[in-house]
Amino acid sequence: MVTAAPRSKTDTRNRTKQPRLWHVILLDDDHHTYEYVIEMMMLVFAHSIERGFEIAETVDSEGRAICLTTHLELAELKREQMTSLGPDPRMEESAGPMTVLLEPADDGDDA
């Protein structure tokens, strides 16, 4: 006699919950050049020159750009790395780093 294996119930309490994702957002200002933004994107995120330029254009035209979407710990690290770069040496009026925000990512957003 062959018996079927008993069906097990899936215990959802033991599922690993995925960490909440966060956007690292760069805000526009008039005290940093495209070159500064492109170099920052290459240094901090290992983005290509082309991707860095796309982000610089987005910041300039829309006032903000998502640089990366990741878990909170890495987002905080990237924000710190970006702000530690300080002012843009190409602009005399650049007195400090660009503003970087962290915002929770919605499920439907793409980075």
MOVEN-V819215 format. One record per residue. N is the residue number from 1. PHI is phi as a letter, one per 20 degrees, with the letter a starting at -180 (* if undefined). OMEGA is omega in whole degrees, -180 to 180 (999 if undefined). Layout:
{{N | PHI | OMEGA} {N | PHI | OMEGA}}
This chain:
{{1 | * | 180} {2 | d | 178} {3 | d | 179} {4 | f | 177} {5 | f | 180} {6 | f | 178} {7 | f | 178} {8 | d | 176} {9 | e | 176} {10 | e | 179} {11 | e | -177} {12 | f | 179} {13 | f | -176} {14 | e | 179} {15 | f | 178} {16 | f | 179} {17 | e | 179} {18 | f | 179} {19 | f | 177} {20 | f | 179} {21 | e | -178} {22 | c | 174} {23 | e | 168} {24 | e | -172} {25 | d | 177} {26 | e | 179} {27 | e | -179} {28 | f | 168} {29 | b | -179} {30 | d | -174} {31 | c | 178} {32 | b | -177} {33 | e | 173} {34 | g | -179} {35 | g | 179} {36 | f | -179} {37 | f | -180} {38 | f | 179} {39 | f | 178} {40 | f | -179} {41 | f | 179} {42 | f | -177} {43 | f | -174} {44 | e | -174} {45 | d | -176} {46 | m | 174} {47 | f | 175} {48 | f | 176} {49 | g | -178} {50 | f | 179} {51 | f | 176} {52 | f | 178} {53 | f | 178} {54 | g | 180} {55 | f | 178} {56 | f | 178} {57 | f | -180} {58 | f | 178} {59 | g | -177} {60 | f | -175} {61 | e | -175} {62 | d | 179} {63 | n | -179} {64 | a | 177} {65 | b | 174} {66 | e | 180} {67 | e | -177} {68 | a | 171} {69 | c | -173} {70 | b | 177} {71 | f | -170} {72 | g | -177} {73 | f | 179} {74 | f | 178} {75 | f | 178} {76 | f | 178} {77 | f | -179} {78 | f | 176} {79 | f | 179} {80 | f | 179} {81 | f | -179} {82 | f | -177} {83 | f | 180} {84 | f | 179} {85 | f | 174} {86 | m | -176} {87 | f | 176} {88 | e | -178} {89 | f | 180} {90 | e | -176} {91 | c | -180} {92 | g | -177} {93 | f | 178} {94 | f | -174} {95 | d | -178} {96 | a | -178} {97 | f | 173} {98 | f | 179} {99 | e | 180} {100 | c | 179} {101 | d | 169} {102 | d | 178} {103 | c | 177} {104 | g | 177} {105 | e | 173} {106 | f | -178} {107 | g | -175} {108 | e | -177} {109 | e | 174} {110 | d | 178} {111 | e | 999}}
